[in-house]
Amino acid sequence: MPDEKIPFLDLITPHREMEEELIAIVRKSLQTAGFIGGPMVENFEREFAAYCDTTYCVGLGSGTDALRFALIALGVGQGDMVITVANTFIATTEAISQANASIAFVDIDERTYTMDPEKLKEFIETECTQGPKGRPIHKKTGKTVAAIIPVHLYGQMADMDAIMEVAREHNLKVVEDACQAHGAKYFSGKENRWRTAGSIGHAAAFSFYPGKNLGACGEAGAATTNDEAVAKTIKMIRDHGQAQKYYHDIEGYNGRLDAIQAGILSAKLKRLPGWTEARQKAAARYTDMLNGVANSATPYEGEWSKAVYHLYVIRTGRRDELKKYLARENIDTGLHYPVPLHQQKAYATKKSHNGSLAVSERVAGEILSLPMFPGLTEEQQKRVVSSIKKFMEHSV
């Protein structure tokens, strides 16, 4: 008999443990006919804003909505360009295109896999000229660089001090893609304090897709900000541009957060600190057990970072062979992400600016996501690591 499967992610156990509480939330919604908006949404918005150390949170239909609406609320649109990275889920760039802006990619840091601030500076200094209001103008396209979207990948925050410095120098807006980073921390040397994901940029986007560290039982998202005007505009955008019922100040979208999902998220938010601690302990065990394993590298976490390990991603030149071997050992793994966005078919005909993305391209062929979830046991991790060691020993 083969060993019992080690899943990549376990979404069944936590929902089984919370079943009665979650059913009570659904029952309350049925009994009050509160399905859209209302107290459960407002309560979650207050709670999540406090959790992120922000003034405002706006509940939305998805993380994609949050990215798109944040850009629009910040005034990004036709004729603008937004700088981001290519090693992310396509929602990051879909939001840019759907805000009618153009995409510019810059490369990532070799260790953190997040936006390289030096590459960001290089792009602005070499590819752009200075335009009105101090904003860069892209030489080849004539587009005005209006915003930056750093992605807090795998649960670790990008180097926000350096990115915000570039943004201030060039009058750019910053939208944090925090869809994988609920509760992640960054130590700001400029402010001499820890900051929370979603609290540093002009706005931020969170996804509550079921597999996220804080996941709904369906689609859900939120935008956070410290800017009252931005929060007010996002609220209008999510509800067909209504300032009040049937009075439309702008054209908007249908991007509201369902009340049942908000209630579920409030219940789970109480458990998120414990789940995060369990992920961090599991990550530390992985790193300790994988120390010294040939032909592989564990995640880098700088002293300025408190990552929440949405994913635990190792790196090896024999990624595809290792993935197949682990599958034979009944161990599930993932690839996040195997093809950088600038190489995707979806952008083959678009005039997205693709600079030198050598690191992004190299990393994409070497990364492998190991099983990671709060209930992951030490015994399961030992089996995963033992299998990796066996593969590496036999492949030398």
LINGI-V167088 format. One record per helix or strand of 3 or more residues. SS is the DSSP state (~ for helix, > for strand). FROM is the first residue (numbers start at 1). TO is the last residue. Records with the same first field share a line. If there is no record, write none. Layout:
SS: FROM-TO + FROM-TO
This chain:
~: 12-17 + 19-32 + 39-51 + 63-73 + 91-98 + 117-127 + 132-134 + 153-155 + 160-170 + 228-238 + 259-290 + 319-328 + 341-343 + 345-347 + 358-364 + 378-395
>: 56-60 + 80-84 + 102-105 + 128-130 + 136-138 + 144-148 + 173-177 + 185-188 + 193-196 + 203-207 + 221-225 + 242-244 + 312-315 + 367-370
